[in-house]
Amino acid sequence: MNFLRHFLLAVQFFTRIPVTSKLAAWVGYSPAMLRASAAHFPAMGWIVGGSSAGVFAAFCWALPPQAASVWVAAIFSTAFSVMLTGAFHEDGLADTADGLGGGFTRERALDIMKDSRIGTYGAIALVLAVLAKISLLVLLAQIHLQWVLVALFAAHVSSRYTPLWLIRCLGHVGDTPQSKSKPLADSIGLAALAAGGLWWLLCMGVAALVLPWAALLAAVLAAFAAAVFMGWRLHKRLQGYTGDGLGATQQLSEIAFYLGLCLAASAAPS
């Protein structure tokens, strides 16, 4: 029952899937439960990535077999993933870009990240991130339709596993009574980290049934490299992570996963 409660709490906080009324009362809430629910963060990737892949496949099936059809599928599957999460991670990316780009001191960067308004750095980061996702998905679809469907699934899971390592390795900073920061786990134990790893490993097992192992490895390494880069930047500038920083890490890891797959396809012998 605790496993199910923690899973549903993750659904409640990290997606727009309704967990309301009697079900929400049964699930309950406490800071300890929120920490435990972090173990199911990669499981939210199963939901978001799997359903986004379904949307992509549905549009490819329904539309005429033209080159432009994959662009339509990529745009609508990306829009669906944003609606399913309420742009939760995209908002974190924008706030992090504004804070790190516009704040020259740690305190100023944290203040900017608490501001609900979006700035130049955030707007540019969002535009570039969405363009990168859509163009890489189109490229993967042109390589092989199965590749892009599996990539959507595996990228969303992997990009929700990498932030758990930032929670484990860095300190939590930036939350004050005036903060608008998103709900998150301010720490994670080894058991929860292992549980998140199990969700991720199961996903990799599924992906390995379709993707060549070398291509999958390249994608995973790229996703983790993006997380390491974000961890380094957050540690250097803020001496820790915020909820916005975790959202930015998810976005960069997702894009890096797609990019790693594309690069692996390019390097493979024809």
GITA-V102654 format. One record per pair of residues at least 4 apart in sequence whose C-alpha atoms are under 6 Angstrom apart, sorted by the first residue. I is the first residue (numbers start at 0). GAP is how many residues later the second one is. Records with the same first field share a line. If there is no record, write none. Layout:
I: GAP ; GAP
This chain:
4: 22
5: 31
6: 33
9: 4 ; 27
10: 4
11: 7
14: 69 ; 70
15: 68 ; 69
18: 5
19: 4
33: 151
34: 150
38: 153 ; 154 ; 156 ; 157
39: 156
40: 119
41: 115 ; 118 ; 119 ; 154
44: 4 ; 111 ; 112
45: 4 ; 111
47: 4
48: 103 ; 104 ; 107
49: 103
51: 25 ; 29
52: 96 ; 99
54: 22
55: 17 ; 21
58: 4 ; 14
69: 4 ; 68
70: 67
72: 4
73: 60
81: 4 ; 5
86: 4
88: 158
91: 4 ; 152 ; 155 ; 156
92: 154 ; 155
93: 28
94: 18
95: 4 ; 148 ; 149
96: 4 ; 24 ; 25
97: 4 ; 21 ; 23 ; 24
98: 4 ; 10 ; 13 ; 14
99: 9
102: 5 ; 6
105: 131 ; 132
113: 65 ; 66
117: 4
124: 4
127: 4
131: 4
132: 122
139: 8
140: 4 ; 7
146: 4
149: 57
150: 4
153: 4
154: 4 ; 99 ; 102
158: 91 ; 94 ; 95
159: 90
162: 83
164: 4
165: 4
166: 20
167: 20
169: 70
170: 69
171: 14 ; 68 ; 69
172: 67 ; 68 ; 69
174: 4
181: 61
203: 4
206: 4
214: 46 ; 49
217: 42
218: 38 ; 41 ; 42
220: 4
221: 34 ; 35 ; 38
222: 30 ; 33 ; 34
225: 26 ; 27
226: 22
230: 4
231: 4
232: 4
233: 4 ; 6 ; 7
234: 4 ; 5
240: 4
248: 4
251: 4
255: 4
